[in-house]
């Protein structure tokens, strides 16, 4: 026993073991390299389960927690729920607009109608006076958005690049106009437009948009200013050395670089002009009538017609929901198509514009 312990201690020190007179008297030599390989094999075999567990852990959770398949499944479920919350109102709108009169009355019918009836869309089309109202809304939204892109881009470039007295004061006033609610300035604007003879005409929206005072114009000025501030000054210096004026520098160099910001501003402005209701009810209540006012008039007409038949609670009657939902879908369909077409460029514009600064 003493000899064995002594041999083991010598092996651990890396010495060659020479044991005499042990067992049958034969001399035995043990190489530590071979024994070390055997021990290393045993250790490797013992670490195999730990390696497999670590690989499974990395596969499930990932190295950065959100790289594993468990995290991906959780993220996918969360995004699916959020997408469903956004899409569900549109699904209900389309379902209600396609239901027949029997399906609207029957509380058993769910999202999928038993009978598809296009009569609701026919009534909504006629009630909205859709061709005329669509042309009025498109005129305001299209030209107002184009004018805002032009005027806000020039204003943002001046506030970002040009040096003139009172520049910081003008930028501060721009921020103030963005923070002031429109209800405060609506009465003075109404009086000014009345004196100019612009009421019930598209000029109440197009002229302010051309002067940089359209819907959310201050926000668009800030977007362009942030974008132009992020551009290198070497471009301007090189253009000025070639004799370019400020207007030529803006239209030939800076404005093409701001194409992503222009797209973002145009789409936001188009949607806001298309969906505006508060300003339209005050300035365009007669003659030049957009779709938002027609929808309100159609709803009041449906409530009045149902009141003659069903009494005071006609506003809650499901019969009127079909034409109302069909009218609402006809109104949101054009901007929805525009967004679906320009979705990729819109997302790239959001990332490249000053909105990410």
ABEGO torsion letter per residue (X at the ends): XAAAAAAAAAAAAGBBBBBBGBEAGBBBBBBAAAAAAAAAAAAAAAAAAAAAAAAAAAAAAEAAGAABAAAAAAAAAAAAAAAAAAAAAAAAAAAAAABBAAAAABAABBABBABBBAAAAAAAAAAAGAAAAAAAAAAAAAAAAAAAAAAAAAAAAAAAABBBBGAAAAAAAAAAAAABBAAAAAAAAAAAAAAAGABGBAAAAAAAAAAGABBGAAAAAAAAAAAAAABBAAAAAAAAAAGBBAAAAAAAAAAAAAAAAAAAAAAAAAAAAAABAAAAAAAAABGBBBAAAAAAAAAAAAAAAAAAAAEAAAAABAAAAAAAAAAAAAAAAAAAAAAAAAAAAAAAAAAABAAAX
